[in-house]
C-alpha cells in the first residue's frame, strides 16, 4: 500500500514538473527576454486589454507602447499609441528604418492607430509613416 501511495505521489510530482516546465517555455516574458538577447523582433501584447501596455523588443532595444482607445467610423478601436524606449541612453545605433519597421508591425496589429514616439526617438523621426485608414 505504501509503495502504491509513493508511486502516486511520484507521478503527481512528475506531472507538476512537466506543467511547470511547459509554463516556463510558453511564458511571453521569457520569449521577450530571449528575443532581446538574440537581438530579434518580438511583440508582447494582450489585445483584449486596452489598458495594458504592449512591450516590444527589436535589435536588443526595449520599447513600451501605451494604447489609447477611441472611436473610428465602425467601432471603438485603439486610435493612439505612444511608444517610448525603456532605456533611452541605450539607443545608440538605432536607425530611422528600424523605427519604420516597428511602426509597420504596430499598424498590422492596430490598423486604425496613429503612432507617436516619445523623446528622444521623436527627434529621429523626420517623416512619420502615414496610415491610409
N, C-alpha and C positions, 0 to 999 in steps of 0.2 A: 504494500500500500504506500509506503514511504517513497519507494522508487518511482511509482506512477505519479505521485504528487511532485516529486523532484523533476521528473521529465516534463510535466505540465508547466511548472514554473520556468524551467529552462526554455521551453517552447514560447512562453509568453515573453520572456526576456529577449529572445531572438527576434520575435515579431516586433517588439518595441524598438530594438536596434535598427532593424530594416526600415521601419517607419521614420525614425529619426534621421537616418541617412538619406532617405528619399526627400524629406522636408528640407534638409540641408542642400541637396543638389538642386532642387527646383526653386529655392529661395531667390526672389528677384534682386534683393540687395546684394547677395553673393555674386549673381550674374553681373551686376553693375560693377562690383569690385574687380572681377576678373576682366571685364571689358576695359576698365581703366588701366589695369596693369598691362594688358596686351595692346593698349592704345587703339582700341576698336570703338565703333559706334554702338551705343546701347541706349534705349529709351525705356524708362520705367515710369509707368503711369497707371492710374486707376481711372478709366474713362467715366465710370459711373459716379464718382465722387468729384464734383467740380470744385470743391473747396480744398481738396488735397493737391498740393503742388506736384508737378512731374519732375523727375530727375533725368538728366541726360549726360552722357559722357562721350567725348569724341577726342581722339588723339591724346588721351590721358588728361584732358581738361574736364572739369566737372561744372555743370550748369544746372540752375534751378529755374523752372518756369512757373510763374503764378498765373493761374487761369481765372478769367472773369466771365461770368455768364451774362448774356444779353439776348436781345431778340433779333431774329432775321425775318425774312418775308414769310417763312413757313413754320418756324418753331423757335424755342429757346435753345440757343447754342452757345458754345464758348466763342466769344467775339473778340476778346483781347487777351493776349499773352505777354507778360513782361518776363524777359529772360535775363538772368544775371549770372555772373561767374561766382562759384563758391569761394574761389581764392583768386582775386584779380591780379595779384602780384605774380602768379604763375602762368600768365597768358603769353609769355614770350614765344614767338614763333607761330602764333595763330594768324591765319590769313583771311582775307575777305571771302575767298572762295569757300573756306571752311564754314563761315557764317551762312553763306548762301545754301550750302548743303544742309545745315541744321534747320534753316528756315523751311526748306522743302520738306524735310522729314516732319516738322511740326504741322505744316499745311496739309500733308497727307492724312494726319490724324484729326486735325481740326480745320476743315476747309474754309470755314467762314470767319476765321480769326485774322486780326491784324497783329503783327509781332513787333514789339518794341524792346529794344536792347537797352539795358541799363549801363551806366558809366562803369568802366571805360570803354566797353565794347561799342557803344553808340558813336564814339569818335572815329572808329574804323569804317563804319557804315556810311558810305557816301551816297550810294544809290540803292535804297532798300528795295527788296523784291515786292512787287505788287501782286495782289491776288485778283483773279478775274471774277470772283463771286460778288 
